[in-house]
């Protein structure tokens, strides 16, 4: 059957040439990085095969705050356990440093597990190796201690309750994990380009607060020698103050902090992996968390091992996005009545995933009123609805009576 001429590829293409599309320039602007690089050419990242240079004012050629001529007299965050000071630092500078967030024993356990996993992945040839770092993805599957970190259990991260309080205050209590990975810098690695993790939503500007916060586990003492993360303090405000564009920005510093510190960082802060000028690998872990309307970087619904899901706490499942609502993560409509809160049976889609893992999930396909006999039997949706979903009341009865 022929379609109207106006709907053909040729007609639509012809009618779209040279027109003033109202949003095209905005969505193709490549902000925030277009204006950032235009106003700060010294921030251009080195190419993969480029020899790193020093003494020319490049962004990666820097030092720690107390040695930096621009920053050394400014009251930048220092490691502290005082939650009031942590709140103040995070709001003013876009980051704060939680002192002794992991105990020496916890830090050692995390470092040992990460380093062994990373070495094994390199040996197998499956490691994610870039010019700047090795990334170990899906930590959720690679050690029970990481599962406990993701639930902020104090047996794995002693500052877990404090961290959750700050995340709840910043993102609201319904935040979920975006990803949990290890970032490993090797000797003489290239630096990452300076970036905002929240630029995943660029060029859209979120003015009042972040929708992403990084929780960075510092597993070794870090400084300007072994590649303490590059960070521009206070840069979380600059893109917003510029109305969705960057102007000139201050120079970055290398993060300096002892092992066991946890860095909480606003997703709008400009930062990047630094050059490791030591002779040893440098390990950190980054757990990024987001408002629940953001699509997760790691697909936890697919990634997490079945045995972990079967034994997971309600809190862990909630934080990994297994609580559906009418606006996200439904499975065949299940979750529509979910409230998005921890342990809510109306939104608990883990039951669907477990049935799929076991090969028992039967989906609802094409149905006809003329051929309904026996169709309900075996449908996984019906079983889960009957077992877990709150009854829908009179509306269900009324709709079923309509033909």
Buried (B, 14 or more C-beta within 10 A) or exposed (E): EEEEEEEEEEEEEEEEEEEEEEEEEEEEBEBBBBBBBEBBEEBEBBEEEEEBEEEEEBBBBBBBBEBBEEBEEEEBBBBBEEBEBBBBBBBBBBBBBBBBBBBEEBBBBBBEBBBEBBBEBBEEEEBBBEBBBBBBBBBBBBBEBBBBBBBBBEEBBBBBEBBBBBBEEBBEEBBBBBBBBBBBBBBEBBBBBBBBBBBBBBBEBBEEBBBBBBBBBBBBBBBBBBBBBBBBBBBBBBBEEBEBBBEEBBBBBBBBBBBBBBBBBBBBBBBBBBBBBBEEBBBBBBBBBBBBEBEBBBEBBEBBEEEBBEEBBBBBBBBBBBBBBEEBBBBBEBBBBBEBBBEBBBBBBBBBBBBBBEEEBEEEEEEEEEEEEEEEEEBBBBBBBEEBBEEEEEEEEEEEEEE
